[in-house]
Amino acid sequence: MINTSQKVARILLELSAISLNLKKPYRYVSGMFSPVYTDCRVLMAYPDKRKLIRDLYINAVKKSGIAFDVVAGTATAGIPHAAWIADKLNLPMVYVRDKAKDHGKENMMEGIIKKGQKAVVIEDLVSTGESAINSVNAIRAAGGQVSAVFSIITYGLAAADKNLAENDLKLVSLTDFNQVVAEAQIINQITKEEVSAILDWAKNPQAWGKNLGLE
């Protein structure tokens, strides 16, 4: 019987919510090259799969033992998952923009969180952890308390570990990059020979493309 991490990795790969390509790496907005591209928004198109992910999120939060009053989503990909979780648990929800509006009340956070309320932050992907921390800071500024971030997948980058630790945050992810790569080999999306080169990216993302002569 496969565990949660394997199950989620397989879903992401089969729905092309995560893609691995060593022959034609992806160029990020930063200009950096990577063998992995993730878009968990794809899950919105598959009701059965998104419900399964929702329930796995809920199981992970309950298993963590962290008490919370509000479900918070990161903009934009974390918002639908936070909404589905909040609806299932009948809890309030907020979401945090990547930057404050430049009109109206210039809100950074949408929804209501009362001083002292505890929130869990729902993220889809954790790379450096910066978008999750952006949400956490907005919630804390509004008087809320946050001690953990929950994600579908983490790349397991050292930068994320450092950033989250500096902000006193625990990360709980349903699956991770290593698991995805392992599952991709099992279902023949990548070859055994490609595994090592793909995994090397997470060890040093900035140098990976240069080492391959791509930059």
HUQUICOR-V28499 format. One record per pair of residues at least 12 apart in sequence whose ideal C-beta (glycine too) atoms are under 10 Angstrom apart, sorted by sequence separation. I is the first residue (numbers start at 1). GAP is how many residues later the second one is. D is the distance in Angstrom with one decimal. If there is no record, write none. Layout:
# HUQUICOR-V28499
i=I gap=GAP d=D
i=I gap=GAP d=D
This chain:
# HUQUICOR-V28499
i=23 gap=12 d=9.1
i=25 gap=12 d=9.0
i=26 gap=12 d=9.7
i=70 gap=12 d=9.6
i=71 gap=12 d=8.1
i=73 gap=12 d=8.6
i=82 gap=12 d=8.2
i=83 gap=12 d=8.3
i=96 gap=12 d=6.3
i=97 gap=12 d=7.4
i=121 gap=12 d=9.1
i=123 gap=12 d=7.7
i=136 gap=12 d=9.5
i=200 gap=12 d=9.4
i=21 gap=13 d=9.3
i=22 gap=13 d=5.0
i=40 gap=13 d=8.5
i=58 gap=13 d=9.8
i=71 gap=13 d=9.4
i=73 gap=13 d=8.4
i=82 gap=13 d=6.4
i=96 gap=13 d=5.0
i=97 gap=13 d=7.2
i=121 gap=13 d=9.9
i=122 gap=13 d=9.0
i=133 gap=13 d=9.8
i=136 gap=13 d=7.2
i=160 gap=13 d=9.9
i=181 gap=13 d=8.8
i=182 gap=13 d=7.9
i=185 gap=13 d=9.4
i=20 gap=14 d=9.7
i=21 gap=14 d=6.1
i=22 gap=14 d=9.7
i=57 gap=14 d=9.4
i=71 gap=14 d=5.2
i=72 gap=14 d=9.1
i=79 gap=14 d=8.8
i=82 gap=14 d=9.9
i=95 gap=14 d=7.3
i=96 gap=14 d=7.7
i=121 gap=14 d=5.2
i=132 gap=14 d=9.4
i=135 gap=14 d=8.2
i=181 gap=14 d=5.9
i=184 gap=14 d=8.3
i=197 gap=14 d=9.6
i=20 gap=15 d=5.8
i=21 gap=15 d=8.2
i=71 gap=15 d=4.1
i=79 gap=15 d=10.0
i=80 gap=15 d=9.8
i=94 gap=15 d=5.6
i=95 gap=15 d=5.4
i=96 gap=15 d=9.1
i=121 gap=15 d=5.8
i=149 gap=15 d=7.0
i=156 gap=15 d=9.8
i=181 gap=15 d=9.6
i=197 gap=15 d=8.0
i=19 gap=16 d=9.1
i=20 gap=16 d=5.6
i=21 gap=16 d=7.7
i=70 gap=16 d=8.0
i=71 gap=16 d=9.1
i=79 gap=16 d=4.9
i=94 gap=16 d=6.4
i=95 gap=16 d=6.5
i=119 gap=16 d=9.1
i=132 gap=16 d=9.9
i=133 gap=16 d=8.3
i=148 gap=16 d=9.5
i=19 gap=17 d=7.2
i=20 gap=17 d=8.2
i=71 gap=17 d=9.6
i=78 gap=17 d=7.4
i=79 gap=17 d=9.2
i=93 gap=17 d=9.4
i=94 gap=17 d=3.3
i=119 gap=17 d=8.6
i=121 gap=17 d=10.0
i=132 gap=17 d=4.5
i=154 gap=17 d=6.4
i=156 gap=17 d=8.6
i=178 gap=17 d=9.8
i=181 gap=17 d=5.5
i=182 gap=17 d=9.5
i=18 gap=18 d=6.7
i=19 gap=18 d=4.9
i=20 gap=18 d=10.0
i=71 gap=18 d=7.1
i=78 gap=18 d=8.8
i=93 gap=18 d=6.0
i=94 gap=18 d=7.0
i=121 gap=18 d=7.3
i=131 gap=18 d=9.8
i=132 gap=18 d=9.4
i=149 gap=18 d=9.4
i=154 gap=18 d=9.3
i=155 gap=18 d=9.6
i=180 gap=18 d=9.5
i=181 gap=18 d=5.9
i=18 gap=19 d=7.2
i=19 gap=19 d=7.8
i=76 gap=19 d=8.5
i=92 gap=19 d=6.9
i=93 gap=19 d=9.6
i=94 gap=19 d=5.4
i=132 gap=19 d=7.5
i=154 gap=19 d=4.1
i=17 gap=20 d=9.7
i=18 gap=20 d=4.7
i=19 gap=20 d=8.3
i=71 gap=20 d=5.5
i=72 gap=20 d=9.5
i=73 gap=20 d=6.9
i=75 gap=20 d=6.0
i=92 gap=20 d=6.8
i=93 gap=20 d=9.7
i=119 gap=20 d=5.4
i=129 gap=20 d=7.5
i=147 gap=20 d=10.0
i=148 gap=20 d=9.9
i=149 gap=20 d=5.6
i=150 gap=20 d=9.4
i=151 gap=20 d=6.8
i=153 gap=20 d=6.1
i=154 gap=20 d=9.1
i=156 gap=20 d=5.2
i=157 gap=20 d=8.5
i=181 gap=20 d=9.7
i=16 gap=21 d=9.5
i=17 gap=21 d=6.7
i=18 gap=21 d=7.7
i=68 gap=21 d=9.3
i=70 gap=21 d=6.5
i=71 gap=21 d=7.4
i=72 gap=21 d=7.2
i=73 gap=21 d=7.5
i=74 gap=21 d=7.3
i=75 gap=21 d=6.1
i=76 gap=21 d=8.8
i=92 gap=21 d=7.6
i=118 gap=21 d=9.7
i=119 gap=21 d=9.3
i=146 gap=21 d=8.9
i=147 gap=21 d=7.0
i=148 gap=21 d=6.4
i=149 gap=21 d=7.4
i=150 gap=21 d=7.9
i=151 gap=21 d=7.6
i=152 gap=21 d=7.1
i=153 gap=21 d=6.9
i=154 gap=21 d=8.1
i=155 gap=21 d=7.5
i=156 gap=21 d=5.2
i=177 gap=21 d=8.8
i=178 gap=21 d=6.8
i=181 gap=21 d=9.0
i=17 gap=22 d=5.9
i=18 gap=22 d=8.0
i=69 gap=22 d=7.0
i=70 gap=22 d=4.9
i=71 gap=22 d=4.9
i=72 gap=22 d=5.0
i=73 gap=22 d=4.2
i=74 gap=22 d=6.2
i=75 gap=22 d=5.0
i=76 gap=22 d=8.0
i=92 gap=22 d=9.1
i=117 gap=22 d=9.0
i=129 gap=22 d=9.3
i=146 gap=22 d=9.0
i=147 gap=22 d=6.7
i=148 gap=22 d=4.4
i=149 gap=22 d=5.3
i=150 gap=22 d=5.0
i=151 gap=22 d=4.5
i=152 gap=22 d=5.2
i=153 gap=22 d=5.2
i=154 gap=22 d=5.1
i=155 gap=22 d=4.6
i=156 gap=22 d=6.6
i=177 gap=22 d=7.7
i=16 gap=23 d=8.2
i=17 gap=23 d=5.2
i=68 gap=23 d=7.8
i=69 gap=23 d=7.1
i=70 gap=23 d=6.8
i=71 gap=23 d=7.8
i=72 gap=23 d=6.6
i=73 gap=23 d=7.5
i=74 gap=23 d=9.3
i=75 gap=23 d=5.3
i=94 gap=23 d=9.6
i=96 gap=23 d=10.0
i=119 gap=23 d=9.5
i=126 gap=23 d=6.9
i=146 gap=23 d=7.1
i=147 gap=23 d=6.2
i=148 gap=23 d=7.3
i=149 gap=23 d=7.4
i=150 gap=23 d=7.4
i=151 gap=23 d=7.1
i=152 gap=23 d=7.0
i=153 gap=23 d=6.4
i=154 gap=23 d=7.0
i=155 gap=23 d=9.5
i=156 gap=23 d=9.6
i=15 gap=24 d=9.7
i=17 gap=24 d=7.9
i=18 gap=24 d=8.9
i=57 gap=24 d=6.5
i=61 gap=24 d=7.9
i=70 gap=24 d=6.0
i=71 gap=24 d=9.3
i=72 gap=24 d=6.6
i=74 gap=24 d=8.3
i=75 gap=24 d=9.1
i=126 gap=24 d=9.5
i=127 gap=24 d=9.9
i=146 gap=24 d=10.0
i=148 gap=24 d=6.2
i=149 gap=24 d=8.7
i=150 gap=24 d=8.0
i=151 gap=24 d=9.1
i=153 gap=24 d=7.2
i=154 gap=24 d=9.9
i=177 gap=24 d=8.5
i=178 gap=24 d=7.8
i=15 gap=25 d=9.3
i=17 gap=25 d=4.2
i=57 gap=25 d=9.0
i=86 gap=25 d=9.7
i=92 gap=25 d=8.2
i=94 gap=25 d=7.1
i=96 gap=25 d=8.2
i=113 gap=25 d=9.5
i=117 gap=25 d=9.2
i=119 gap=25 d=5.0
i=121 gap=25 d=5.8
i=126 gap=25 d=4.6
i=129 gap=25 d=8.5
i=151 gap=25 d=9.4
i=155 gap=25 d=9.3
i=177 gap=25 d=5.3
i=12 gap=26 d=7.5
i=16 gap=26 d=6.4
i=17 gap=26 d=6.0
i=54 gap=26 d=9.4
i=58 gap=26 d=9.4
i=93 gap=26 d=9.4
i=95 gap=26 d=10.0
i=108 gap=26 d=8.7
i=109 gap=26 d=8.1
i=113 gap=26 d=6.2
i=117 gap=26 d=7.6
i=118 gap=26 d=7.1
i=119 gap=26 d=7.0
i=120 gap=26 d=7.3
i=121 gap=26 d=9.6
i=123 gap=26 d=5.6
i=125 gap=26 d=6.3
i=126 gap=26 d=9.0
i=127 gap=26 d=9.6
i=129 gap=26 d=9.9
i=153 gap=26 d=8.6
i=176 gap=26 d=9.2
i=12 gap=27 d=9.6
i=15 gap=27 d=5.3
i=54 gap=27 d=6.6
i=57 gap=27 d=8.4
i=58 gap=27 d=6.0
i=62 gap=27 d=9.7
i=92 gap=27 d=9.0
i=94 gap=27 d=9.8
i=95 gap=27 d=9.1
i=108 gap=27 d=9.2
i=113 gap=27 d=9.8
i=115 gap=27 d=8.0
i=116 gap=27 d=6.6
i=117 gap=27 d=5.3
i=118 gap=27 d=4.7
i=119 gap=27 d=5.3
i=120 gap=27 d=8.4
i=121 gap=27 d=7.3
i=122 gap=27 d=8.0
i=123 gap=27 d=7.0
i=124 gap=27 d=6.4
i=125 gap=27 d=6.7
i=126 gap=27 d=7.4
i=127 gap=27 d=8.0
i=128 gap=27 d=8.7
i=133 gap=27 d=9.5
i=140 gap=27 d=9.1
i=153 gap=27 d=6.9
i=12 gap=28 d=7.3
i=15 gap=28 d=6.8
i=17 gap=28 d=9.8
i=53 gap=28 d=7.0
i=54 gap=28 d=9.8
i=57 gap=28 d=5.5
i=61 gap=28 d=8.9
i=91 gap=28 d=9.7
i=110 gap=28 d=10.0
i=114 gap=28 d=8.8
i=115 gap=28 d=3.4
i=116 gap=28 d=7.8
i=117 gap=28 d=7.0
i=118 gap=28 d=7.4
i=119 gap=28 d=9.2
i=120 gap=28 d=5.9
i=121 gap=28 d=4.6
i=122 gap=28 d=5.6
i=123 gap=28 d=4.4
i=124 gap=28 d=5.1
i=125 gap=28 d=5.5
i=126 gap=28 d=4.2
i=127 gap=28 d=5.2
i=129 gap=28 d=8.2
i=132 gap=28 d=8.7
i=136 gap=28 d=9.3
i=17 gap=29 d=9.2
i=54 gap=29 d=9.5
i=55 gap=29 d=9.4
i=82 gap=29 d=9.9
i=91 gap=29 d=9.6
i=93 gap=29 d=9.2
i=108 gap=29 d=8.9
i=109 gap=29 d=4.7
i=113 gap=29 d=5.3
i=114 gap=29 d=6.9
i=115 gap=29 d=7.6
i=116 gap=29 d=6.8
i=117 gap=29 d=10.0
i=118 gap=29 d=7.6
i=119 gap=29 d=9.4
i=120 gap=29 d=7.8
i=121 gap=29 d=7.0
i=122 gap=29 d=7.8
i=123 gap=29 d=7.9
i=124 gap=29 d=7.5
i=125 gap=29 d=7.5
i=126 gap=29 d=7.0
i=127 gap=29 d=9.7
i=128 gap=29 d=6.3
i=130 gap=29 d=8.5
i=12 gap=30 d=8.4
i=15 gap=30 d=8.1
i=50 gap=30 d=7.6
i=54 gap=30 d=4.5
i=55 gap=30 d=9.0
i=58 gap=30 d=6.5
i=108 gap=30 d=4.7
i=109 gap=30 d=6.6
i=112 gap=30 d=8.9
i=113 gap=30 d=6.9
i=114 gap=30 d=7.8
i=115 gap=30 d=9.3
i=118 gap=30 d=9.7
i=120 gap=30 d=6.0
i=121 gap=30 d=9.0
i=122 gap=30 d=9.1
i=123 gap=30 d=9.4
i=125 gap=30 d=7.6
i=126 gap=30 d=8.7
i=127 gap=30 d=6.2
i=128 gap=30 d=9.6
i=129 gap=30 d=7.2
i=130 gap=30 d=8.6
i=133 gap=30 d=5.9
i=137 gap=30 d=7.8
i=11 gap=31 d=10.0
i=12 gap=31 d=8.3
i=15 gap=31 d=6.2
i=50 gap=31 d=7.7
i=53 gap=31 d=8.5
i=54 gap=31 d=5.7
i=57 gap=31 d=9.3
i=58 gap=31 d=6.8
i=79 gap=31 d=9.4
i=107 gap=31 d=9.3
i=108 gap=31 d=9.6
i=111 gap=31 d=9.6
i=113 gap=31 d=4.3
i=123 gap=31 d=8.9
i=126 gap=31 d=8.3
i=128 gap=31 d=4.6
i=129 gap=31 d=3.9
i=132 gap=31 d=8.6
i=133 gap=31 d=7.2
i=136 gap=31 d=6.3
i=11 gap=32 d=7.9
i=14 gap=32 d=9.8
i=17 gap=32 d=8.9
i=53 gap=32 d=9.6
i=98 gap=32 d=9.8
i=109 gap=32 d=8.2
i=113 gap=32 d=9.4
i=127 gap=32 d=8.0
i=128 gap=32 d=5.5
i=129 gap=32 d=8.1
i=132 gap=32 d=7.6
i=136 gap=32 d=9.2
i=44 gap=33 d=9.4
i=51 gap=33 d=7.5
i=54 gap=33 d=8.8
i=55 gap=33 d=7.7
i=75 gap=33 d=9.9
i=98 gap=33 d=6.8
i=108 gap=33 d=7.8
i=109 gap=33 d=5.8
i=113 gap=33 d=9.9
i=127 gap=33 d=6.6
i=128 gap=33 d=10.0
i=129 gap=33 d=8.4
i=130 gap=33 d=6.5
i=133 gap=33 d=8.6
i=136 gap=33 d=6.4
i=15 gap=34 d=6.5
i=43 gap=34 d=9.3
i=50 gap=34 d=6.7
i=54 gap=34 d=6.2
i=75 gap=34 d=9.9
i=108 gap=34 d=8.5
i=126 gap=34 d=5.4
i=128 gap=34 d=9.0
i=129 gap=34 d=4.2
i=130 gap=34 d=10.0
i=133 gap=34 d=5.3
i=11 gap=35 d=8.6
i=14 gap=35 d=8.9
i=15 gap=35 d=10.0
i=41 gap=35 d=7.9
i=54 gap=35 d=9.8
i=75 gap=35 d=8.9
i=85 gap=35 d=8.6
i=96 gap=35 d=8.9
i=99 gap=35 d=8.5
i=107 gap=35 d=10.0
i=109 gap=35 d=8.8
i=126 gap=35 d=9.9
i=128 gap=35 d=6.2
i=129 gap=35 d=5.0
i=132 gap=35 d=8.9
i=17 gap=36 d=9.8
i=41 gap=36 d=5.5
i=44 gap=36 d=5.7
i=86 gap=36 d=8.9
i=96 gap=36 d=9.5
i=98 gap=36 d=6.6
i=128 gap=36 d=9.6
i=129 gap=36 d=9.5
i=133 gap=36 d=7.2
i=12 gap=37 d=9.4
i=40 gap=37 d=5.6
i=43 gap=37 d=8.1
i=44 gap=37 d=9.3
i=51 gap=37 d=8.8
i=72 gap=37 d=8.1
i=73 gap=37 d=9.6
i=82 gap=37 d=9.9
i=85 gap=37 d=6.3
i=97 gap=37 d=8.8
i=98 gap=37 d=9.0
i=126 gap=37 d=9.5
i=129 gap=37 d=9.5
i=132 gap=37 d=7.5
i=11 gap=38 d=5.6
i=39 gap=38 d=7.9
i=40 gap=38 d=8.8
i=41 gap=38 d=9.9
i=43 gap=38 d=8.0
i=73 gap=38 d=9.3
i=82 gap=38 d=8.9
i=84 gap=38 d=9.4
i=96 gap=38 d=6.7
i=97 gap=38 d=9.0
i=100 gap=38 d=8.7
i=126 gap=38 d=8.1
i=129 gap=38 d=8.2
i=11 gap=39 d=9.7
i=38 gap=39 d=9.3
i=41 gap=39 d=7.9
i=72 gap=39 d=8.1
i=82 gap=39 d=8.4
i=83 gap=39 d=9.1
i=96 gap=39 d=3.9
i=132 gap=39 d=8.1
i=40 gap=40 d=9.3
i=44 gap=40 d=9.8
i=71 gap=40 d=9.7
i=82 gap=40 d=4.1
i=95 gap=40 d=8.0
i=96 gap=40 d=8.4
i=129 gap=40 d=7.9
i=8 gap=41 d=9.8
i=11 gap=41 d=7.3
i=12 gap=41 d=9.3
i=40 gap=41 d=8.0
i=70 gap=41 d=7.9
i=72 gap=41 d=7.7
i=81 gap=41 d=5.2
i=82 gap=41 d=9.2
i=94 gap=41 d=9.0
i=96 gap=41 d=8.7
i=97 gap=41 d=8.1
i=11 gap=42 d=7.2
i=70 gap=42 d=8.6
i=80 gap=42 d=9.4
i=81 gap=42 d=8.5
i=82 gap=42 d=9.9
i=96 gap=42 d=4.6
i=129 gap=42 d=7.4
i=70 gap=43 d=5.4
i=78 gap=43 d=7.6
i=79 gap=43 d=8.4
i=81 gap=43 d=6.5
i=95 gap=43 d=9.7
i=96 gap=43 d=6.8
i=156 gap=43 d=9.8
i=8 gap=44 d=8.6
i=69 gap=44 d=8.3
i=70 gap=44 d=8.6
i=78 gap=44 d=4.8
i=80 gap=44 d=9.0
i=94 gap=44 d=8.9
i=157 gap=44 d=9.5
i=158 gap=44 d=8.8
i=7 gap=45 d=8.0
i=8 gap=45 d=7.0
i=11 gap=45 d=9.6
i=69 gap=45 d=8.2
i=77 gap=45 d=9.7
i=78 gap=45 d=4.8
i=79 gap=45 d=9.4
i=94 gap=45 d=7.2
i=126 gap=45 d=6.2
i=157 gap=45 d=6.0
i=158 gap=45 d=8.3
i=7 gap=46 d=9.7
i=77 gap=46 d=7.8
i=78 gap=46 d=5.4
i=96 gap=46 d=9.5
i=155 gap=46 d=8.5
i=156 gap=46 d=5.6
i=157 gap=46 d=8.9
i=158 gap=46 d=8.9
i=159 gap=46 d=8.2
i=69 gap=47 d=8.9
i=70 gap=47 d=5.4
i=72 gap=47 d=4.5
i=74 gap=47 d=6.5
i=77 gap=47 d=4.1
i=78 gap=47 d=8.9
i=126 gap=47 d=6.5
i=155 gap=47 d=5.6
i=156 gap=47 d=9.4
i=157 gap=47 d=9.5
i=158 gap=47 d=9.4
i=159 gap=47 d=9.6
i=8 gap=48 d=6.6
i=69 gap=48 d=4.4
i=70 gap=48 d=7.2
i=71 gap=48 d=7.1
i=72 gap=48 d=6.8
i=73 gap=48 d=7.8
i=74 gap=48 d=7.0
i=76 gap=48 d=9.3
i=77 gap=48 d=7.1
i=94 gap=48 d=8.4
i=121 gap=48 d=8.2
i=123 gap=48 d=8.8
i=125 gap=48 d=9.1
i=154 gap=48 d=9.8
i=157 gap=48 d=6.6
i=7 gap=49 d=7.7
i=8 gap=49 d=10.0
i=68 gap=49 d=8.3
i=69 gap=49 d=5.3
i=70 gap=49 d=4.2
i=71 gap=49 d=6.2
i=72 gap=49 d=4.9
i=73 gap=49 d=5.1
i=74 gap=49 d=4.9
i=68 gap=50 d=4.7
i=69 gap=50 d=7.0
i=70 gap=50 d=7.8
i=71 gap=50 d=8.7
i=72 gap=50 d=6.6
i=73 gap=50 d=8.2
i=74 gap=50 d=7.7
i=94 gap=50 d=8.2
i=121 gap=50 d=9.9
i=123 gap=50 d=8.8
i=126 gap=50 d=9.3
i=127 gap=50 d=9.7
i=155 gap=50 d=8.1
i=5 gap=51 d=9.9
i=67 gap=51 d=5.8
i=68 gap=51 d=5.9
i=69 gap=51 d=9.4
i=70 gap=51 d=9.9
i=71 gap=51 d=6.3
i=72 gap=51 d=9.6
i=73 gap=51 d=9.2
i=74 gap=51 d=9.5
i=4 gap=52 d=5.8
i=66 gap=52 d=7.8
i=68 gap=52 d=4.6
i=74 gap=52 d=9.8
i=120 gap=52 d=9.2
i=67 gap=53 d=9.4
i=68 gap=53 d=9.7
i=78 gap=53 d=8.2
i=82 gap=53 d=10.0
i=66 gap=54 d=6.5
i=77 gap=54 d=9.0
i=78 gap=54 d=8.2
i=4 gap=55 d=7.7
i=76 gap=55 d=9.8
i=4 gap=56 d=7.7
i=64 gap=56 d=8.5
i=75 gap=56 d=7.9
i=74 gap=57 d=5.3
i=78 gap=57 d=7.8
i=74 gap=58 d=5.9
i=4 gap=59 d=9.8
i=61 gap=59 d=5.8
i=74 gap=59 d=9.7
i=75 gap=59 d=8.9
i=60 gap=60 d=9.8
i=72 gap=60 d=9.8
i=74 gap=60 d=7.6
i=75 gap=60 d=7.9
i=61 gap=61 d=8.9
i=74 gap=61 d=4.7
i=73 gap=62 d=7.9
i=74 gap=62 d=9.3
i=57 gap=63 d=9.2
i=72 gap=63 d=6.1
i=72 gap=64 d=8.4
i=74 gap=64 d=9.9
i=57 gap=65 d=6.7
i=85 gap=65 d=8.9
i=72 gap=66 d=8.8
i=72 gap=67 d=5.8
i=54 gap=68 d=9.8
i=82 gap=68 d=9.6
i=70 gap=69 d=8.2
i=81 gap=69 d=9.0
i=81 gap=70 d=9.4
i=53 gap=71 d=9.4
i=78 gap=71 d=9.5
i=81 gap=71 d=7.5
i=72 gap=72 d=7.9
i=78 gap=72 d=9.3
i=78 gap=73 d=8.3
i=70 gap=74 d=6.8
i=72 gap=74 d=7.4
i=78 gap=74 d=9.1
i=69 gap=75 d=8.6
i=70 gap=75 d=9.7
i=74 gap=75 d=8.6
i=77 gap=75 d=9.0
i=127 gap=75 d=9.8
i=68 gap=76 d=9.8
i=69 gap=76 d=9.1
i=70 gap=76 d=9.4
i=68 gap=77 d=8.9
i=72 gap=77 d=9.5
i=74 gap=77 d=9.2
i=128 gap=77 d=9.2
i=67 gap=78 d=9.8
i=68 gap=78 d=8.8
i=127 gap=78 d=8.5
i=68 gap=79 d=9.0
i=71 gap=79 d=9.6
i=66 gap=80 d=9.7
i=67 gap=80 d=9.4
i=68 gap=80 d=8.5
i=43 gap=81 d=8.3
i=66 gap=81 d=6.3
i=66 gap=82 d=5.3
i=40 gap=83 d=9.5
i=41 gap=83 d=7.7
i=64 gap=83 d=9.5
i=40 gap=84 d=3.9
i=64 gap=84 d=6.4
i=66 gap=84 d=9.1
i=39 gap=85 d=8.8
i=40 gap=85 d=6.2
i=38 gap=86 d=7.9
i=39 gap=86 d=8.7
i=64 gap=86 d=8.0
i=38 gap=87 d=5.0
i=61 gap=87 d=8.1
i=60 gap=88 d=9.7
i=38 gap=89 d=8.4
i=61 gap=89 d=6.0
i=60 gap=90 d=5.9
i=36 gap=91 d=9.7
i=60 gap=91 d=9.5
i=58 gap=92 d=9.5
i=34 gap=93 d=9.5
i=57 gap=93 d=5.9
i=56 gap=94 d=9.9
i=57 gap=94 d=9.0
i=57 gap=95 d=7.8
i=56 gap=96 d=8.6
i=28 gap=99 d=9.3
i=53 gap=99 d=6.4
i=66 gap=104 d=7.9
i=64 gap=106 d=7.6
i=66 gap=106 d=8.6
i=17 gap=107 d=9.0
i=18 gap=107 d=8.8
i=17 gap=108 d=9.6
i=64 gap=108 d=5.6
i=43 gap=109 d=8.0
i=63 gap=109 d=8.3
i=40 gap=111 d=9.1
i=61 gap=111 d=7.6
i=40 gap=112 d=5.4
i=60 gap=112 d=5.3
i=12 gap=113 d=9.9
i=40 gap=113 d=7.4
i=60 gap=113 d=8.3
i=38 gap=114 d=8.8
i=60 gap=114 d=6.3
i=38 gap=115 d=6.5
i=57 gap=115 d=9.2
i=59 gap=115 d=9.2
i=36 gap=117 d=9.8
i=38 gap=117 d=8.3
i=57 gap=117 d=7.0
i=56 gap=118 d=5.4
i=36 gap=119 d=7.4
i=56 gap=119 d=9.4
i=34 gap=121 d=9.1
i=53 gap=121 d=7.3
i=18 gap=134 d=9.4
i=17 gap=135 d=8.4
i=18 gap=135 d=7.0
i=17 gap=136 d=8.8
i=38 gap=139 d=9.3
i=12 gap=140 d=7.4
i=11 gap=141 d=9.2
i=12 gap=141 d=6.6
i=36 gap=141 d=7.0
i=38 gap=142 d=8.9
i=9 gap=143 d=9.9
i=8 gap=144 d=6.5
i=9 gap=144 d=7.8
i=36 gap=144 d=7.8
i=8 gap=145 d=7.3
i=36 gap=145 d=8.4
i=35 gap=146 d=9.1
i=5 gap=148 d=9.5
i=36 gap=148 d=9.7
i=35 gap=155 d=8.8
i=18 gap=157 d=9.4
i=20 gap=157 d=9.8
i=18 gap=159 d=9.1
i=35 gap=159 d=8.2
i=20 gap=160 d=7.5
i=20 gap=161 d=6.9
i=12 gap=162 d=9.4
i=18 gap=162 d=5.8
i=35 gap=162 d=7.3
i=36 gap=162 d=7.2
i=11 gap=163 d=9.5
i=12 gap=163 d=7.2
i=18 gap=163 d=9.9
i=35 gap=163 d=4.7
i=11 gap=164 d=8.9
i=20 gap=164 d=5.3
i=34 gap=164 d=9.4
i=35 gap=164 d=9.2
i=8 gap=165 d=8.9
i=9 gap=165 d=8.8
i=10 gap=165 d=9.0
i=18 gap=165 d=9.8
i=19 gap=165 d=9.4
i=20 gap=165 d=9.5
i=35 gap=165 d=8.9
i=36 gap=165 d=6.8
i=8 gap=166 d=4.4
i=9 gap=166 d=4.5
i=18 gap=166 d=8.5
i=35 gap=166 d=5.5
i=36 gap=166 d=8.5
i=7 gap=167 d=8.5
i=8 gap=167 d=4.1
i=9 gap=167 d=8.2
i=12 gap=167 d=9.7
i=13 gap=167 d=6.6
i=23 gap=167 d=10.0
i=34 gap=167 d=5.8
i=35 gap=167 d=9.6
i=5 gap=168 d=8.5
i=7 gap=168 d=8.1
i=8 gap=168 d=9.5
i=9 gap=168 d=9.2
i=12 gap=168 d=6.5
i=13 gap=168 d=9.8
i=21 gap=168 d=9.4
i=22 gap=168 d=7.0
i=33 gap=168 d=8.6
i=34 gap=168 d=9.3
i=5 gap=169 d=6.8
i=6 gap=169 d=7.7
i=9 gap=169 d=9.2
i=10 gap=169 d=9.3
i=14 gap=169 d=9.3
i=20 gap=169 d=6.3
i=21 gap=169 d=8.6
i=22 gap=169 d=8.8
i=32 gap=169 d=9.6
i=36 gap=169 d=9.8
i=4 gap=170 d=6.0
i=5 gap=170 d=4.4
i=9 gap=170 d=4.5
i=10 gap=170 d=9.0
i=13 gap=170 d=5.9
i=19 gap=170 d=8.5
i=20 gap=170 d=5.4
i=4 gap=171 d=7.4
i=5 gap=171 d=6.9
i=8 gap=171 d=8.0
i=9 gap=171 d=4.5
i=12 gap=171 d=8.6
i=13 gap=171 d=5.6
i=18 gap=171 d=9.8
i=22 gap=171 d=9.3
i=23 gap=171 d=8.6
i=34 gap=171 d=6.6
i=3 gap=172 d=9.5
i=7 gap=172 d=9.8
i=8 gap=172 d=8.8
i=9 gap=172 d=8.6
i=11 gap=172 d=9.6
i=12 gap=172 d=9.6
i=22 gap=172 d=4.8
i=33 gap=172 d=9.0
i=5 gap=173 d=9.2
i=6 gap=173 d=6.4
i=9 gap=173 d=7.5
i=10 gap=173 d=5.3
i=13 gap=173 d=9.4
i=14 gap=173 d=7.5
i=16 gap=173 d=9.7
i=21 gap=173 d=9.5
i=22 gap=173 d=9.4
i=25 gap=173 d=9.6
i=32 gap=173 d=6.3
i=33 gap=173 d=10.0
i=35 gap=173 d=7.9
i=5 gap=174 d=4.7
i=6 gap=174 d=9.7
i=9 gap=174 d=4.2
i=10 gap=174 d=9.3
i=13 gap=174 d=6.5
i=20 gap=174 d=8.0
i=32 gap=174 d=6.4
i=34 gap=174 d=7.0
i=35 gap=174 d=9.6
i=4 gap=175 d=9.8
i=5 gap=175 d=9.1
i=8 gap=175 d=9.3
i=9 gap=175 d=8.0
i=14 gap=175 d=9.2
i=20 gap=175 d=9.7
i=22 gap=175 d=5.7
i=30 gap=175 d=9.5
i=32 gap=175 d=9.6
i=33 gap=175 d=6.6
i=34 gap=175 d=7.6
i=3 gap=176 d=9.2
i=6 gap=176 d=8.1
i=7 gap=176 d=9.3
i=10 gap=176 d=8.4
i=13 gap=176 d=6.0
i=22 gap=176 d=5.8
i=25 gap=176 d=8.5
i=30 gap=176 d=9.1
i=32 gap=176 d=7.9
i=33 gap=176 d=3.2
i=5 gap=177 d=9.5
i=6 gap=177 d=6.2
i=9 gap=177 d=9.5
i=10 gap=177 d=7.1
i=13 gap=177 d=9.7
i=21 gap=177 d=9.1
i=28 gap=177 d=9.0
i=32 gap=177 d=6.1
i=33 gap=177 d=8.5
i=35 gap=177 d=9.4
i=5 gap=178 d=9.0
i=9 gap=178 d=9.7
i=20 gap=178 d=6.0
i=31 gap=178 d=8.7
i=32 gap=178 d=9.4
i=33 gap=178 d=10.0
i=22 gap=179 d=9.3
i=33 gap=179 d=7.4
i=6 gap=180 d=8.9
i=34 gap=180 d=10.0
i=2 gap=181 d=9.1
i=20 gap=181 d=9.9
i=28 gap=181 d=9.6
i=33 gap=181 d=4.7
i=27 gap=182 d=8.3
i=32 gap=182 d=9.4
i=33 gap=182 d=6.5
i=25 gap=183 d=8.3
i=32 gap=183 d=7.8
i=25 gap=184 d=6.8
i=31 gap=184 d=7.4
i=25 gap=187 d=7.6
i=27 gap=187 d=8.5
i=27 gap=188 d=9.4
i=25 gap=189 d=6.4
i=22 gap=190 d=9.0
